[in-house]
Amino acid sequence: MCIYLINHPNLTYTSREHIFPAAIGGIQTLPKTYVSDQANNFFSKIELKALQNGDISLIRSFEGPGSRG
């Protein structure tokens, strides 16, 4: 059961959710059955906007992009 989309029908679980985004160096993930692919994709878009447009983008320019290069 997805921790975000509780009781939502037709969810898939093929990817793992990073506890902290990989773009800022997060390497630990939750087990596949905790977060659905649909919720993971939704939050990935929000994380991308925050990383590109937020204060974290300035820090990333000095420290590097994290584990994804």
PyMOL Python script that loads the backbone (N, CA, C, O; Angstrom):
from pymol import cmd

cmd.read_pdbstr("""\
ATOM      1  N   MET A   1       0.846  -1.182   0.000  1.00  0.00           N
ATOM      2  CA  MET A   1       0.000   0.000   0.000  1.00  0.00           C
ATOM      3  C   MET A   1       0.893   1.247   0.000  1.00  0.00           C
ATOM      4  O   MET A   1       1.816   1.363   0.805  1.00  0.00           O
ATOM      5  N   CYS A   2       0.605   2.158  -0.899  1.00  0.00           N
ATOM      6  CA  CYS A   2       1.366   3.398  -1.017  1.00  0.00           C
ATOM      7  C   CYS A   2       1.101   4.293   0.198  1.00  0.00           C
ATOM      8  O   CYS A   2      -0.046   4.472   0.609  1.00  0.00           O
ATOM      9  N   ILE A   3       2.165   4.846   0.761  1.00  0.00           N
ATOM     10  CA  ILE A   3       2.000   5.697   1.941  1.00  0.00           C
ATOM     11  C   ILE A   3       1.388   7.055   1.594  1.00  0.00           C
ATOM     12  O   ILE A   3       0.940   7.775   2.487  1.00  0.00           O
ATOM     13  N   TYR A   4       1.365   7.409   0.312  1.00  0.00           N
ATOM     14  CA  TYR A   4       0.788   8.685  -0.110  1.00  0.00           C
ATOM     15  C   TYR A   4      -0.591   8.524  -0.737  1.00  0.00           C
ATOM     16  O   TYR A   4      -1.502   9.297  -0.441  1.00  0.00           O
ATOM     17  N   LEU A   5      -0.747   7.536  -1.590  1.00  0.00           N
ATOM     18  CA  LEU A   5      -2.009   7.331  -2.300  1.00  0.00           C
ATOM     19  C   LEU A   5      -2.745   6.131  -1.716  1.00  0.00           C
ATOM     20  O   LEU A   5      -2.957   5.133  -2.405  1.00  0.00           O
ATOM     21  N   ILE A   6      -3.122   6.224  -0.488  1.00  0.00           N
ATOM     22  CA  ILE A   6      -3.775   5.130   0.227  1.00  0.00           C
ATOM     23  C   ILE A   6      -5.101   4.799  -0.460  1.00  0.00           C
ATOM     24  O   ILE A   6      -5.884   5.689  -0.790  1.00  0.00           O
ATOM     25  N   ASN A   7      -5.335   3.509  -0.668  1.00  0.00           N
ATOM     26  CA  ASN A   7      -6.568   2.981  -1.261  1.00  0.00           C
ATOM     27  C   ASN A   7      -6.830   3.472  -2.680  1.00  0.00           C
ATOM     28  O   ASN A   7      -7.977   3.460  -3.128  1.00  0.00           O
ATOM     29  N   HIS A   8      -5.810   3.897  -3.385  1.00  0.00           N
ATOM     30  CA  HIS A   8      -5.961   4.303  -4.783  1.00  0.00           C
ATOM     31  C   HIS A   8      -5.819   3.049  -5.648  1.00  0.00           C
ATOM     32  O   HIS A   8      -4.884   2.273  -5.448  1.00  0.00           O
ATOM     33  N   PRO A   9      -6.739   2.834  -6.616  1.00  0.00           N
ATOM     34  CA  PRO A   9      -6.676   1.613  -7.421  1.00  0.00           C
ATOM     35  C   PRO A   9      -5.572   1.652  -8.482  1.00  0.00           C
ATOM     36  O   PRO A   9      -5.127   2.724  -8.891  1.00  0.00           O
ATOM     37  N   ASN A  10      -5.145   0.483  -8.911  1.00  0.00           N
ATOM     38  CA  ASN A  10      -4.226   0.296 -10.047  1.00  0.00           C
ATOM     39  C   ASN A  10      -2.869   0.956  -9.876  1.00  0.00           C
ATOM     40  O   ASN A  10      -2.355   1.546 -10.826  1.00  0.00           O
ATOM     41  N   LEU A  11      -2.283   0.873  -8.710  1.00  0.00           N
ATOM     42  CA  LEU A  11      -0.948   1.420  -8.490  1.00  0.00           C
ATOM     43  C   LEU A  11       0.100   0.379  -8.837  1.00  0.00           C
ATOM     44  O   LEU A  11      -0.134  -0.822  -8.703  1.00  0.00           O
ATOM     45  N   THR A  12       1.250   0.844  -9.282  1.00  0.00           N
ATOM     46  CA  THR A  12       2.368  -0.056  -9.574  1.00  0.00           C
ATOM     47  C   THR A  12       3.525   0.275  -8.642  1.00  0.00           C
ATOM     48  O   THR A  12       3.628   1.382  -8.113  1.00  0.00           O
ATOM     49  N   TYR A  13       4.392  -0.716  -8.455  1.00  0.00           N
ATOM     50  CA  TYR A  13       5.515  -0.570  -7.512  1.00  0.00           C
ATOM     51  C   TYR A  13       6.786  -1.150  -8.135  1.00  0.00           C
ATOM     52  O   TYR A  13       7.229  -2.229  -7.740  1.00  0.00           O
ATOM     53  N   THR A  14       7.370  -0.455  -9.092  1.00  0.00           N
ATOM     54  CA  THR A  14       8.577  -0.961  -9.743  1.00  0.00           C
ATOM     55  C   THR A  14       9.831  -0.176  -9.387  1.00  0.00           C
ATOM     56  O   THR A  14      10.942  -0.650  -9.623  1.00  0.00           O
ATOM     57  N   SER A  15       9.669   1.018  -8.822  1.00  0.00           N
ATOM     58  CA  SER A  15      10.838   1.828  -8.476  1.00  0.00           C
ATOM     59  C   SER A  15      10.849   2.099  -6.982  1.00  0.00           C
ATOM     60  O   SER A  15       9.860   1.885  -6.281  1.00  0.00           O
ATOM     61  N   ARG A  16      11.994   2.574  -6.516  1.00  0.00           N
ATOM     62  CA  ARG A  16      12.151   2.896  -5.098  1.00  0.00           C
ATOM     63  C   ARG A  16      12.233   4.391  -4.916  1.00  0.00           C
ATOM     64  O   ARG A  16      12.773   5.101  -5.763  1.00  0.00           O
ATOM     65  N   GLU A  17      11.702   4.863  -3.822  1.00  0.00           N
ATOM     66  CA  GLU A  17      11.710   6.281  -3.484  1.00  0.00           C
ATOM     67  C   GLU A  17      12.933   6.583  -2.629  1.00  0.00           C
ATOM     68  O   GLU A  17      13.165   5.921  -1.617  1.00  0.00           O
ATOM     69  N   HIS A  18      13.716   7.581  -3.031  1.00  0.00           N
ATOM     70  CA  HIS A  18      14.833   8.026  -2.203  1.00  0.00           C
ATOM     71  C   HIS A  18      14.295   8.774  -0.986  1.00  0.00           C
ATOM     72  O   HIS A  18      13.369   9.576  -1.108  1.00  0.00           O
ATOM     73  N   ILE A  19      14.863   8.517   0.167  1.00  0.00           N
ATOM     74  CA  ILE A  19      14.455   9.223   1.378  1.00  0.00           C
ATOM     75  C   ILE A  19      14.804  10.707   1.243  1.00  0.00           C
ATOM     76  O   ILE A  19      13.983  11.573   1.545  1.00  0.00           O
ATOM     77  N   PHE A  20      16.012  10.988   0.793  1.00  0.00           N
ATOM     78  CA  PHE A  20      16.419  12.326   0.380  1.00  0.00           C
ATOM     79  C   PHE A  20      16.708  12.234  -1.109  1.00  0.00           C
ATOM     80  O   PHE A  20      17.255  11.224  -1.551  1.00  0.00           O
ATOM     81  N   PRO A  21      16.366  13.243  -1.903  1.00  0.00           N
ATOM     82  CA  PRO A  21      16.569  13.165  -3.352  1.00  0.00           C
ATOM     83  C   PRO A  21      18.012  12.800  -3.717  1.00  0.00           C
ATOM     84  O   PRO A  21      18.965  13.266  -3.094  1.00  0.00           O
ATOM     85  N   ALA A  22      18.143  11.957  -4.739  1.00  0.00           N
ATOM     86  CA  ALA A  22      19.467  11.555  -5.208  1.00  0.00           C
ATOM     87  C   ALA A  22      20.257  12.761  -5.708  1.00  0.00           C
ATOM     88  O   ALA A  22      21.486  12.771  -5.639  1.00  0.00           O
ATOM     89  N   ALA A  23      19.565  13.766  -6.206  1.00  0.00           N
ATOM     90  CA  ALA A  23      20.231  14.957  -6.739  1.00  0.00           C
ATOM     91  C   ALA A  23      21.002  15.737  -5.684  1.00  0.00           C
ATOM     92  O   ALA A  23      21.897  16.514  -6.015  1.00  0.00           O
ATOM     93  N   ILE A  24      20.660  15.533  -4.413  1.00  0.00           N
ATOM     94  CA  ILE A  24      21.420  16.200  -3.347  1.00  0.00           C
ATOM     95  C   ILE A  24      22.228  15.187  -2.548  1.00  0.00           C
ATOM     96  O   ILE A  24      22.658  15.466  -1.429  1.00  0.00           O
ATOM     97  N   GLY A  25      22.429  14.015  -3.130  1.00  0.00           N
ATOM     98  CA  GLY A  25      23.302  13.029  -2.515  1.00  0.00           C
ATOM     99  C   GLY A  25      22.612  11.929  -1.725  1.00  0.00           C
ATOM    100  O   GLY A  25      23.286  11.110  -1.100  1.00  0.00           O
ATOM    101  N   GLY A  26      21.284  11.890  -1.739  1.00  0.00           N
ATOM    102  CA  GLY A  26      20.569  10.835  -1.023  1.00  0.00           C
ATOM    103  C   GLY A  26      20.795   9.476  -1.658  1.00  0.00           C
ATOM    104  O   GLY A  26      20.613   9.315  -2.865  1.00  0.00           O
ATOM    105  N   ILE A  27      21.192   8.492  -0.850  1.00  0.00           N
ATOM    106  CA  ILE A  27      21.430   7.156  -1.397  1.00  0.00           C
ATOM    107  C   ILE A  27      20.500   6.113  -0.795  1.00  0.00           C
ATOM    108  O   ILE A  27      20.306   5.047  -1.381  1.00  0.00           O
ATOM    109  N   GLN A  28      19.926   6.401   0.356  1.00  0.00           N
ATOM    110  CA  GLN A  28      19.038   5.431   0.993  1.00  0.00           C
ATOM    111  C   GLN A  28      17.649   5.511   0.371  1.00  0.00           C
ATOM    112  O   GLN A  28      17.129   6.596   0.113  1.00  0.00           O
ATOM    113  N   THR A  29      17.057   4.337   0.134  1.00  0.00           N
ATOM    114  CA  THR A  29      15.729   4.266  -0.461  1.00  0.00           C
ATOM    115  C   THR A  29      14.787   3.464   0.422  1.00  0.00           C
ATOM    116  O   THR A  29      15.211   2.673   1.264  1.00  0.00           O
ATOM    117  N   LEU A  30      13.501   3.690   0.206  1.00  0.00           N
ATOM    118  CA  LEU A  30      12.473   2.905   0.871  1.00  0.00           C
ATOM    119  C   LEU A  30      12.245   1.620   0.070  1.00  0.00           C
ATOM    120  O   LEU A  30      12.536   1.594  -1.126  1.00  0.00           O
ATOM    121  N   PRO A  31      11.742   0.577   0.683  1.00  0.00           N
ATOM    122  CA  PRO A  31      11.397  -0.623  -0.077  1.00  0.00           C
ATOM    123  C   PRO A  31      10.367  -0.302  -1.168  1.00  0.00           C
ATOM    124  O   PRO A  31       9.596   0.648  -1.037  1.00  0.00           O
ATOM    125  N   LYS A  32      10.358  -1.092  -2.233  1.00  0.00           N
ATOM    126  CA  LYS A  32       9.489  -0.836  -3.380  1.00  0.00           C
ATOM    127  C   LYS A  32       8.011  -0.728  -3.019  1.00  0.00           C
ATOM    128  O   LYS A  32       7.282   0.013  -3.679  1.00  0.00           O
ATOM    129  N   THR A  33       7.561  -1.417  -2.029  1.00  0.00           N
ATOM    130  CA  THR A  33       6.123  -1.447  -1.729  1.00  0.00           C
ATOM    131  C   THR A  33       5.643  -0.274  -0.883  1.00  0.00           C
ATOM    132  O   THR A  33       4.464  -0.228  -0.532  1.00  0.00           O
ATOM    133  N   TYR A  34       6.500   0.661  -0.548  1.00  0.00           N
ATOM    134  CA  TYR A  34       6.092   1.794   0.298  1.00  0.00           C
ATOM    135  C   TYR A  34       5.514   2.955  -0.508  1.00  0.00           C
ATOM    136  O   TYR A  34       4.530   3.565  -0.089  1.00  0.00           O
ATOM    137  N   VAL A  35       6.109   3.266  -1.652  1.00  0.00           N
ATOM    138  CA  VAL A  35       5.686   4.408  -2.461  1.00  0.00           C
ATOM    139  C   VAL A  35       5.421   3.922  -3.884  1.00  0.00           C
ATOM    140  O   VAL A  35       6.274   3.285  -4.502  1.00  0.00           O
ATOM    141  N   SER A  36       4.234   4.229  -4.395  1.00  0.00           N
ATOM    142  CA  SER A  36       3.867   3.791  -5.741  1.00  0.00           C
ATOM    143  C   SER A  36       4.652   4.572  -6.795  1.00  0.00           C
ATOM    144  O   SER A  36       5.171   5.656  -6.529  1.00  0.00           O
ATOM    145  N   ASP A  37       4.726   3.997  -7.994  1.00  0.00           N
ATOM    146  CA  ASP A  37       5.380   4.678  -9.113  1.00  0.00           C
ATOM    147  C   ASP A  37       4.676   6.000  -9.418  1.00  0.00           C
ATOM    148  O   ASP A  37       5.320   6.991  -9.762  1.00  0.00           O
ATOM    149  N   GLN A  38       3.361   6.005  -9.289  1.00  0.00           N
ATOM    150  CA  GLN A  38       2.589   7.200  -9.592  1.00  0.00           C
ATOM    151  C   GLN A  38       2.928   8.337  -8.602  1.00  0.00           C
ATOM    152  O   GLN A  38       3.121   9.477  -9.024  1.00  0.00           O
ATOM    153  N   ALA A  39       2.997   8.044  -7.331  1.00  0.00           N
ATOM    154  CA  ALA A  39       3.360   9.058  -6.340  1.00  0.00           C
ATOM    155  C   ALA A  39       4.822   9.475  -6.517  1.00  0.00           C
ATOM    156  O   ALA A  39       5.151  10.657  -6.409  1.00  0.00           O
ATOM    157  N   ASN A  40       5.688   8.512  -6.787  1.00  0.00           N
ATOM    158  CA  ASN A  40       7.107   8.799  -6.989  1.00  0.00           C
ATOM    159  C   ASN A  40       7.296   9.757  -8.159  1.00  0.00           C
ATOM    160  O   ASN A  40       8.069  10.709  -8.059  1.00  0.00           O
ATOM    161  N   ASN A  41       6.602   9.516  -9.262  1.00  0.00           N
ATOM    162  CA  ASN A  41       6.707  10.393 -10.430  1.00  0.00           C
ATOM    163  C   ASN A  41       6.162  11.790 -10.133  1.00  0.00           C
ATOM    164  O   ASN A  41       6.734  12.786 -10.575  1.00  0.00           O
ATOM    165  N   PHE A  42       5.067  11.865  -9.391  1.00  0.00           N
ATOM    166  CA  PHE A  42       4.484  13.158  -9.024  1.00  0.00           C
ATOM    167  C   PHE A  42       5.471  13.975  -8.195  1.00  0.00           C
ATOM    168  O   PHE A  42       5.711  15.147  -8.485  1.00  0.00           O
ATOM    169  N   PHE A  43       6.040  13.356  -7.169  1.00  0.00           N
ATOM    170  CA  PHE A  43       6.956  14.088  -6.297  1.00  0.00           C
ATOM    171  C   PHE A  43       8.288  14.388  -6.983  1.00  0.00           C
ATOM    172  O   PHE A  43       8.947  15.371  -6.644  1.00  0.00           O
ATOM    173  N   SER A  44       8.686  13.564  -7.932  1.00  0.00           N
ATOM    174  CA  SER A  44       9.930  13.823  -8.669  1.00  0.00           C
ATOM    175  C   SER A  44       9.847  15.136  -9.431  1.00  0.00           C
ATOM    176  O   SER A  44      10.830  15.874  -9.505  1.00  0.00           O
ATOM    177  N   LYS A  45       8.686  15.432  -9.995  1.00  0.00           N
ATOM    178  CA  LYS A  45       8.509  16.694 -10.728  1.00  0.00           C
ATOM    179  C   LYS A  45       8.623  17.892  -9.790  1.00  0.00           C
ATOM    180  O   LYS A  45       9.206  18.914 -10.151  1.00  0.00           O
ATOM    181  N   ILE A  46       8.071  17.767  -8.596  1.00  0.00           N
ATOM    182  CA  ILE A  46       8.157  18.848  -7.608  1.00  0.00           C
ATOM    183  C   ILE A  46       9.599  19.022  -7.142  1.00  0.00           C
ATOM    184  O   ILE A  46      10.084  20.147  -7.020  1.00  0.00           O
ATOM    185  N   GLU A  47      10.286  17.905  -6.883  1.00  0.00           N
ATOM    186  CA  GLU A  47      11.689  17.969  -6.464  1.00  0.00           C
ATOM    187  C   GLU A  47      12.540  18.638  -7.530  1.00  0.00           C
ATOM    188  O   GLU A  47      13.409  19.447  -7.208  1.00  0.00           O
ATOM    189  N   LEU A  48      12.302  18.312  -8.798  1.00  0.00           N
ATOM    190  CA  LEU A  48      13.077  18.882  -9.891  1.00  0.00           C
ATOM    191  C   LEU A  48      12.912  20.403  -9.932  1.00  0.00           C
ATOM    192  O   LEU A  48      13.894  21.133 -10.070  1.00  0.00           O
ATOM    193  N   LYS A  49      11.675  20.876  -9.812  1.00  0.00           N
ATOM    194  CA  LYS A  49      11.447  22.325  -9.802  1.00  0.00           C
ATOM    195  C   LYS A  49      12.130  22.993  -8.613  1.00  0.00           C
ATOM    196  O   LYS A  49      12.709  24.070  -8.750  1.00  0.00           O
ATOM    197  N   ALA A  50      12.061  22.359  -7.459  1.00  0.00           N
ATOM    198  CA  ALA A  50      12.701  22.925  -6.264  1.00  0.00           C
ATOM    199  C   ALA A  50      14.215  22.952  -6.416  1.00  0.00           C
ATOM    200  O   ALA A  50      14.866  23.905  -5.989  1.00  0.00           O
ATOM    201  N   LEU A  51      14.774  21.918  -7.020  1.00  0.00           N
ATOM    202  CA  LEU A  51      16.223  21.865  -7.194  1.00  0.00           C
ATOM    203  C   LEU A  51      16.705  22.863  -8.243  1.00  0.00           C
ATOM    204  O   LEU A  51      17.813  23.389  -8.135  1.00  0.00           O
ATOM    205  N   GLN A  52      15.893  23.122  -9.241  1.00  0.00           N
ATOM    206  CA  GLN A  52      16.287  24.052 -10.295  1.00  0.00           C
ATOM    207  C   GLN A  52      16.052  25.510  -9.917  1.00  0.00           C
ATOM    208  O   GLN A  52      16.830  26.383 -10.301  1.00  0.00           O
ATOM    209  N   ASN A  53      14.986  25.776  -9.168  1.00  0.00           N
ATOM    210  CA  ASN A  53      14.581  27.157  -8.926  1.00  0.00           C
ATOM    211  C   ASN A  53      14.748  27.624  -7.491  1.00  0.00           C
ATOM    212  O   ASN A  53      14.594  28.814  -7.217  1.00  0.00           O
ATOM    213  N   GLY A  54      15.053  26.742  -6.587  1.00  0.00           N
ATOM    214  CA  GLY A  54      15.149  27.119  -5.185  1.00  0.00           C
ATOM    215  C   GLY A  54      16.565  27.466  -4.775  1.00  0.00           C
ATOM    216  O   GLY A  54      17.486  27.464  -5.591  1.00  0.00           O
ATOM    217  N   ASP A  55      16.718  27.761  -3.510  1.00  0.00           N
ATOM    218  CA  ASP A  55      18.030  28.097  -2.959  1.00  0.00           C
ATOM    219  C   ASP A  55      19.016  26.948  -3.081  1.00  0.00           C
ATOM    220  O   ASP A  55      20.227  27.160  -3.125  1.00  0.00           O
ATOM    221  N   ILE A  56      18.495  25.742  -3.135  1.00  0.00           N
ATOM    222  CA  ILE A  56      19.386  24.572  -3.223  1.00  0.00           C
ATOM    223  C   ILE A  56      20.191  24.578  -4.523  1.00  0.00           C
ATOM    224  O   ILE A  56      21.272  23.992  -4.577  1.00  0.00           O
ATOM    225  N   SER A  57      19.678  25.233  -5.578  1.00  0.00           N
ATOM    226  CA  SER A  57      20.417  25.275  -6.844  1.00  0.00           C
ATOM    227  C   SER A  57      21.735  26.018  -6.687  1.00  0.00           C
ATOM    228  O   SER A  57      22.720  25.659  -7.332  1.00  0.00           O
ATOM    229  N   LEU A  58      21.775  27.037  -5.851  1.00  0.00           N
ATOM    230  CA  LEU A  58      23.015  27.774  -5.599  1.00  0.00           C
ATOM    231  C   LEU A  58      24.026  26.888  -4.887  1.00  0.00           C
ATOM    232  O   LEU A  58      25.205  26.879  -5.240  1.00  0.00           O
ATOM    233  N   ILE A  59      23.578  26.156  -3.904  1.00  0.00           N
ATOM    234  CA  ILE A  59      24.461  25.247  -3.169  1.00  0.00           C
ATOM    235  C   ILE A  59      24.993  24.168  -4.106  1.00  0.00           C
ATOM    236  O   ILE A  59      26.175  23.830  -4.062  1.00  0.00           O
ATOM    237  N   ARG A  60      24.118  23.626  -4.955  1.00  0.00           N
ATOM    238  CA  ARG A  60      24.546  22.582  -5.890  1.00  0.00           C
ATOM    239  C   ARG A  60      25.589  23.093  -6.870  1.00  0.00           C
ATOM    240  O   ARG A  60      26.425  22.315  -7.331  1.00  0.00           O
ATOM    241  N   SER A  61      25.565  24.385  -7.204  1.00  0.00           N
ATOM    242  CA  SER A  61      26.553  24.923  -8.138  1.00  0.00           C
ATOM    243  C   SER A  61      27.960  24.911  -7.534  1.00  0.00           C
ATOM    244  O   SER A  61      28.947  24.849  -8.267  1.00  0.00           O
ATOM    245  N   PHE A  62      28.054  24.969  -6.203  1.00  0.00           N
ATOM    246  CA  PHE A  62      29.358  24.912  -5.534  1.00  0.00           C
ATOM    247  C   PHE A  62      29.732  23.500  -5.107  1.00  0.00           C
ATOM    248  O   PHE A  62      30.899  23.116  -5.192  1.00  0.00           O
ATOM    249  N   GLU A  63      28.759  22.729  -4.651  1.00  0.00           N
ATOM    250  CA  GLU A  63      29.024  21.399  -4.099  1.00  0.00           C
ATOM    251  C   GLU A  63      28.919  20.274  -5.097  1.00  0.00           C
ATOM    252  O   GLU A  63      29.432  19.185  -4.840  1.00  0.00           O
ATOM    253  N   GLY A  64      28.275  20.493  -6.227  1.00  0.00           N
ATOM    254  CA  GLY A  64      28.087  19.442  -7.208  1.00  0.00           C
ATOM    255  C   GLY A  64      26.670  18.897  -7.175  1.00  0.00           C
ATOM    256  O   GLY A  64      25.911  19.163  -6.243  1.00  0.00           O
ATOM    257  N   PRO A  65      26.322  18.130  -8.202  1.00  0.00           N
ATOM    258  CA  PRO A  65      24.945  17.689  -8.355  1.00  0.00           C
ATOM    259  C   PRO A  65      24.546  16.471  -7.534  1.00  0.00           C
ATOM    260  O   PRO A  65      23.375  16.094  -7.565  1.00  0.00           O
ATOM    261  N   GLY A  66      25.421  15.860  -6.829  1.00  0.00           N
ATOM    262  CA  GLY A  66      25.055  14.657  -6.069  1.00  0.00           C
ATOM    263  C   GLY A  66      25.441  13.393  -6.797  1.00  0.00           C
ATOM    264  O   GLY A  66      26.295  13.412  -7.683  1.00  0.00           O
ATOM    265  N   SER A  67      24.819  12.302  -6.428  1.00  0.00           N
ATOM    266  CA  SER A  67      25.244  10.997  -6.924  1.00  0.00           C
ATOM    267  C   SER A  67      24.882  10.745  -8.371  1.00  0.00           C
ATOM    268  O   SER A  67      25.421   9.813  -8.969  1.00  0.00           O
ATOM    269  N   ARG A  68      24.010  11.518  -8.958  1.00  0.00           N
ATOM    270  CA  ARG A  68      23.613  11.279 -10.351  1.00  0.00           C
ATOM    271  C   ARG A  68      24.484  12.039 -11.354  1.00  0.00           C
ATOM    272  O   ARG A  68      24.286  11.923 -12.563  1.00  0.00           O
ATOM    273  N   GLY A  69      25.435  12.806 -10.856  1.00  0.00           N
ATOM    274  CA  GLY A  69      26.357  13.488 -11.753  1.00  0.00           C
ATOM    275  C   GLY A  69      25.741  14.648 -12.420  1.00  0.00           C
ATOM    276  O   GLY A  69      26.398  15.327 -13.210  1.00  0.00           O
TER     277      GLY A  69
END
""", "prot")
cmd.dss("prot")
cmd.show_as("cartoon", "prot")
cmd.util.cbc("prot")
cmd.orient("prot")
